[in-house]
């Protein structure tokens, strides 16, 4: 049981609460039982190590309020939005003889002694906490589940857990499962559909006219064809010029020929 020192506070204004936080204290309230609610403050560093633990809200603490000790149970913690630091805590007095419903965290032990986990099985946790109805003076800090001897396919139910005396689960109509040892999951790559395979095969087949296109795309052959075409054009131009020159010479010859005498 942890001991915490607390100081009484009278003011409830936002300004006084912020001033407390600035000096390293957390505003809190104590309620429950026959005594009236009491406003207190707790030093932040005193609860820093336990406030974020899994069982903080189910752990019985002893508050020392200026010399007067009381057993209390943390019931709620408010956190700052940005810094996530605790800014307010609610404590409830523990009254002997009364029963309290609490969410008790589950702890698993003896992982190496589980044959199922050794084979590659997976611990599938169904409930990380279980709601229990407990006497105020006999609140368990955690529910211990032993994995020793568990094989693949084993279901760990609440009936297999040893609970303290007079501590009972709030669910009473069934023997609910806390965890199972499941077979390892093997992920297989999905097979390609037949349509995609057929399309891939068709894509690999030669396309009609591909040879002609390839030849036309060949730079060497393209240059050769270009040279042949240029030579043909040059030859045609030369022949045309020669024919023109011959016709011109024939015309000149006719013009120079003297007329025949009668």
Helices and strands as residue ranges (DSSP letters): E 2-8, H 14-22, E 25-31, E 38-43, H 44-47, G 56-58, E 60-65, E 68-79, E 86-93, E 99-109, G 111-113, H 115-118, E 122-125, E 129-135, E 143-146, E 155-157, G 158-160, E 168-169, E 177-182, H 194-204, H 210-217, H 219-256
